[in-house]
Amino acid sequence: MRAVLVGPPGAGKGTQAQILATELSIPKVSTGDIFRANVSGGTELGKKAKEYMDRGDLVPDEVTNAMVKDRLAQDDAAEGFLLDGFPRNVPQAETLKTMLADLDSKLDVVLELRVDEEEVVNRLSGRRSCPECGRVYHVEYDAPQTAGRCDDDNAELYQREDDREETIRHRLKVYRDQTAPLVEFYENEGLLATIAATGPVGEVSERAMAAIREKASS
Ligand code: AP5
């Protein structure tokens, strides 16, 4: 299974990617997580990405595409993957198509997670993330058992730099201008499935699995 998750910031792509990748036994490839790991590790890639991420802008395509190409060439992605956060504009989608064609491969499904903008702002302002395993929580909707600590490894949870309200609003504009056109792009490719990403996380996962299976088998 080669799948992509598309949706605005805060739609629950990271939350669902973790669950769906386990369910489908494929690796989750999250460009945001890879960039953040590079920023905290102080690598050259992290230094290039940081200023864009802090502003809520997209990291330039040449940097992002090269990073994804390296990641998808790793052995664990040979039989499938779930992309979270890539592609993020039509040129990245064209690049992904070429990258996969070069490997004699192609996407099976693109799942769009739909949620309205006010819900996004509520979700992102309450988000807390684990620096060790990347697990995502919400102070109200998906709280850890012990406040401020990850259930899996007890690490202290942190709030992302780009989760301040004005940066969230800018990320939403970037989504509308640059990423939303992917919905039509993938509809034209016959790959798009869309679900409402509201309601309990487990219900969204069930909807997502059903939509992925239906699209991939059609
Ligand atoms: P990235 O990390 O991809 O951020 P994003 O797309 O803005 O998405 P988020 O991670 O904010 O949200 P999400 O949809 O994953 O939601 P989550 O599951 O966490 O990218 C960050 C930056 O990296 C970009 O701005 C850019 O600079 C750069 N970048 C990344 N990819 C790039 C690319 N391809 N090209 C160029 N630049 C790139 O959930 C959010 C919150 O909601 C959590 O608190 C969660 O607990 C809660 N929640 C989840 N589901 C539910 C539910 N059903 N009900 C209630 N709450 C829920």
Residues whose N, C-alpha, C, O or C-beta is under 5 A from the ligand:
A	BS01	AP5	G7 P8 P9 G10 A11 G12 K13 G14 T15 Q16 T31 G32 D33 F35 Y52 M53 G56 D57 L58 V59 T64 D84 G85 F86 P87 R88 R123 L124 G126 R127 R128 V136 Y137 H138 Y141 D142 A197 T198 G199 P200 V201 V204
